[in-house]
Amino acid sequence: MPKITLKVKNLTKIYNERRAVDNVSFEVLESEIFGFLGPNGAGKTTAIKMITGLSKITSGEVWICGYSIKKSFEKAINMIGAIIETPTMYSYMTGYQNLKYYASLYKGISKDRIMQIVELVGLEKRINEPLKNYSLGMRQRLGIAQALLHNPKILILDEPTNGLDPNGILEVRKFLKYLATKMNISIIISSHILAEMELICDTIAIIDNGQLKEIKTIDQIKNGQSGTQKVAIKVNYPNYAGKLIMEKFNLNVELAGSNIICNASENMIPSIISFLTSKQLAIFGVKMQVKSLEEMFLSIVGENPNNQIS
């Protein structure tokens, strides 16, 4: 059973009587990649700042690896590595000198530890070059190295693939999955690239107007809230087939050309196909219509153009 590395309970932040974060609760498991989504002003960044100790909590509680951020602040915060905004680095210094400087802010981080992390992020060949020579992707990796220096159990990243080309995005995705699966690090990611979040995350949380609207695993999103999903069945007589399915299985059916589309659980599909063939209908294909993260997001926050993801 995976351990709970982060537990947030009834987290609330009030600014001048406005609830920027309103009674938010969730948990993140060891080795889990947890996506945090929300429109601009939804409260996502405020929640993350409270979790990382950068903003005072109005009410509620946060436990990091079992340590209360209120009662055991130093122990709790030492379990987190974070890049909430662009990490501050010095372009005139080498990558190694930047890491050495940040390592000096902690106790007991040796040169061997620094070089171990450098190798982990794949910068060993360029680490002694000035930061001004680094590509954006290299800077992202150096920022992650900085966040990993003190061996945290939780890594929080804000837009880790922002500005990267497709190869850079793929590289970061593979690296983060490696950290989660091989190093047992919990990773919390905020991003506006929904398709990328769908590829990398295990669980997605959506916050809007300060309230947590939805938490689902990626599998739950694809399969639909009730465990059903849309199934498109291509048949020779779609009108007749649709009528038979409605009468036999009590399912809503839509017609799209030669396809009948119905909401059905996966274990119902063999029975539906068997029933249709018993009625002498020819089946030319069966296709699951997977629900996307974007569809779920828009169904929750709406398609208001002012609701841009942050």
C-alpha positions in Angstrom: 0.0 0.0 0.0 1.6 3.3 -1.0 2.3 5.8 1.7 0.6 9.2 1.9 3.4 11.8 1.4 1.1 14.9 1.4 -2.2 15.3 3.1 -4.1 18.6 2.8 -7.2 19.0 5.0 -9.7 21.9 4.8 -7.0 24.3 3.6 -8.4 27.9 3.5 -6.9 31.3 2.6 -8.9 34.5 3.1 -7.8 37.8 1.7 -10.0 40.8 2.8 -13.0 38.5 3.3 -12.4 36.9 -0.1 -11.8 33.1 0.0 -8.9 32.6 -2.4 -8.8 28.9 -1.3 -11.9 27.5 0.2 -11.8 24.3 2.3 -9.6 22.3 0.0 -8.7 18.7 0.9 -6.7 16.0 -1.0 -3.9 13.5 -0.6 -0.8 12.6 -2.7 0.7 9.1 -2.5 4.3 8.1 -2.7 5.5 7.7 -6.3 2.4 9.5 -7.6 2.5 12.2 -10.2 -0.3 14.6 -9.2 -1.6 17.2 -11.7 -3.0 20.5 -10.3 -5.2 22.4 -12.7 -7.2 25.6 -12.5 -8.1 28.8 -14.4 -6.3 32.1 -13.7 -7.3 33.2 -10.2 -8.7 29.8 -9.2 -6.5 29.5 -6.1 -4.1 26.9 -7.3 -0.9 28.9 -6.9 -2.2 30.2 -3.5 -2.8 26.6 -2.3 0.7 25.6 -3.5 2.3 28.5 -1.7 0.6 27.5 1.6 1.7 23.9 1.2 5.3 25.1 0.7 5.3 27.6 3.5 5.4 30.7 1.3 2.0 31.9 2.4 0.3 31.8 5.8 -2.6 29.4 6.2 -5.8 31.0 7.4 -7.3 27.7 8.5 -6.8 24.0 7.8 -3.8 21.8 8.0 -1.0 20.3 5.8 1.0 17.2 6.7 4.2 16.5 4.7 5.4 12.9 5.2 3.5 12.9 8.5 4.9 16.3 9.7 2.5 19.1 10.4 3.6 22.3 8.6 2.2 24.3 11.6 3.8 22.3 14.4 6.9 20.9 12.7 7.6 23.4 10.0 11.3 22.7 9.5 11.0 19.0 9.3 7.9 19.3 7.0 9.5 21.7 4.6 12.8 19.7 4.4 10.7 17.0 2.7 9.8 19.3 -0.2 11.7 20.5 -3.2 9.9 23.1 -5.3 10.2 25.3 -8.4 7.1 27.4 -8.1 8.3 30.2 -10.4 11.4 30.4 -12.6 14.3 29.4 -10.3 16.7 32.2 -9.6 20.1 31.3 -11.0 23.2 33.3 -11.9 24.1 33.3 -15.6 27.7 34.3 -15.0 28.3 31.2 -12.9 28.6 27.6 -14.1 25.9 25.1 -13.5 28.0 23.4 -10.9 28.7 26.8 -9.1 24.9 27.5 -9.0 24.2 24.1 -7.4 27.1 24.5 -5.0 25.7 27.8 -3.9 22.3 26.4 -3.2 23.8 23.3 -1.5 25.4 25.7 1.0 21.9 26.7 2.2 21.4 23.2 3.5 23.4 21.1 6.0 25.5 18.2 4.9 25.2 18.3 1.1 28.5 17.0 -0.2 30.2 17.4 -3.6 29.4 13.7 -4.2 25.8 14.4 -3.6 25.8 17.3 -6.1 27.5 15.3 -8.8 25.1 12.4 -8.2 22.2 14.7 -8.9 24.0 16.3 -11.9 24.3 12.8 -13.4 20.7 12.0 -12.5 19.4 15.0 -14.6 21.9 14.3 -17.4 24.0 17.4 -17.2 27.4 15.9 -16.3 29.0 16.9 -19.7 27.9 20.5 -19.4 27.8 21.2 -15.7 31.1 23.2 -15.7 29.9 25.6 -18.5 28.5 29.0 -17.7 24.7 29.1 -17.3 24.4 31.6 -20.1 25.4 28.8 -22.5 22.5 26.6 -21.4 19.4 25.9 -23.5 16.0 26.4 -21.9 15.7 22.6 -21.5 19.1 22.5 -19.7 18.1 25.3 -17.4 14.9 23.3 -16.5 16.9 20.3 -15.7 19.3 22.3 -13.6 16.4 23.8 -11.7 15.1 20.3 -11.0 18.6 19.3 -9.8 18.5 22.3 -7.5 15.2 21.2 -6.0 16.5 17.6 -5.5 19.7 18.5 -3.8 18.4 17.9 -0.2 16.8 14.5 -1.2 13.1 15.6 -0.8 10.2 13.1 -0.8 7.9 15.5 -2.7 8.8 17.6 -5.8 6.5 20.5 -6.8 6.9 22.0 -10.3 5.2 24.9 -11.9 5.0 24.6 -15.7 8.0 22.2 -16.0 7.7 21.9 -19.8 6.9 25.6 -20.5 8.7 26.9 -23.6 10.3 23.5 -24.4 10.3 22.0 -27.9 8.7 18.5 -28.4 12.0 16.7 -27.7 12.5 18.7 -24.6 9.0 18.0 -23.4 9.5 14.3 -24.0 12.8 14.3 -22.2 11.3 16.0 -19.1 8.3 13.7 -19.1 10.5 10.6 -19.1 12.7 12.1 -16.4 9.8 12.9 -14.1 8.4 9.4 -14.6 11.8 8.0 -13.7 11.9 10.1 -10.5 8.4 8.9 -9.5 8.8 5.2 -10.3 12.5 4.5 -9.6 13.2 7.1 -6.8 9.8 6.9 -5.2 9.3 10.7 -5.3 5.8 12.2 -5.3 5.6 14.9 -7.9 3.0 17.7 -8.0 2.8 19.5 -11.4 0.8 22.5 -12.5 0.6 23.1 -16.2 -1.6 24.7 -18.8 -0.8 21.9 -21.4 -3.7 19.6 -20.8 -2.6 17.0 -23.3 0.8 16.7 -21.6 -0.8 16.5 -18.2 -2.9 13.6 -19.5 0.3 11.8 -20.6 2.3 12.3 -17.5 0.0 12.4 -14.5 -1.6 9.5 -12.5 -4.1 11.8 -10.8 -5.7 15.1 -11.7 -7.2 17.7 -9.4 -9.2 20.7 -10.7 -9.7 23.8 -8.6 -12.0 26.7 -9.6 -13.1 29.7 -7.6 -11.0 28.5 -4.7 -12.8 25.2 -4.4 -11.6 21.7 -5.4 -14.1 20.7 -8.0 -12.8 17.3 -9.0 -10.1 14.7 -8.2 -9.8 11.7 -10.6 -7.2 9.3 -11.7 -6.4 9.4 -15.5 -8.1 6.0 -15.9 -11.3 7.3 -14.2 -11.3 10.3 -16.6 -11.0 8.1 -19.6 -13.7 5.7 -18.4 -16.1 8.3 -17.3 -17.4 9.1 -13.8 -19.8 6.2 -13.6 -17.4 3.7 -15.0 -19.0 3.9 -18.4 -17.6 5.2 -21.6 -18.9 5.9 -25.1 -18.7 3.0 -27.5 -19.0 3.3 -31.3 -20.3 0.2 -33.1 -20.3 0.2 -36.9 -23.2 -1.9 -38.2 -25.0 -2.5 -41.5 -28.4 -1.3 -40.2 -27.7 1.4 -37.5 -31.3 2.5 -37.0 -32.5 -1.0 -36.3 -29.4 -1.9 -34.2 -29.9 1.3 -32.1 -33.5 0.4 -31.4 -32.6 -3.1 -30.4 -29.9 -1.9 -27.9 -32.3 0.6 -26.3 -35.0 -2.0 -25.8 -32.7 -4.8 -24.6 -30.1 -2.9 -22.5 -32.0 0.3 -21.7 -29.1 2.5 -23.0 -29.2 5.9 -24.6 -28.1 5.6 -28.2 -26.9 8.2 -30.8 -26.5 7.7 -34.5 -23.5 8.9 -36.4 -23.5 7.7 -40.0 -23.2 3.9 -40.0 -22.2 4.0 -36.3 -24.3 3.6 -33.2 -22.8 5.3 -30.1 -23.9 4.4 -26.6 -22.6 4.7 -23.0 -21.7 1.3 -21.8 -19.4 -0.3 -19.3 -16.5 -2.3 -20.8 -17.9 -5.7 -19.5 -21.3 -5.0 -21.3 -19.7 -4.8 -24.8 -19.4 -8.6 -25.5 -23.1 -9.0 -24.6 -24.1 -6.2 -26.9 -22.1 -7.5 -29.8 -23.3 -11.1 -29.2 -26.9 -9.8 -29.1 -26.6 -7.8 -32.3 -25.0 -10.7 -34.2 -27.8 -13.0 -33.0 -30.2 -10.6 -34.8 -28.3 -11.2 -38.0 -26.6 -7.8 -38.0 -23.1 -7.4 -39.4 -20.5 -5.8 -37.1 -17.8 -3.9 -39.0 -15.9 -2.4 -36.0 -16.1 -1.5 -32.3 -14.2 1.6 -31.0 -14.0 3.0 -27.5 -14.4 6.8 -27.5 -12.1 7.9 -24.7 -13.0 11.1 -22.8 -10.2 13.6 -22.7 -8.9 15.6 -19.8 -9.8 18.8 -21.8 -13.5 17.7 -22.0 -13.6 17.1 -18.3 -11.9 20.4 -17.5 -14.2 22.4 -19.7 -17.3 20.6 -18.3 -16.2 21.8 -14.8 -14.9 25.3 -15.4 -16.9 26.1 -18.5 -15.8 27.5 -21.8 -15.6 31.1 -20.7 -12.7 32.7 -22.5 -11.8 34.5 -19.3 -11.2 31.1 -17.7 -7.7 30.5 -18.9 -5.6 27.8 -17.3 -2.8 28.9 -15.1 
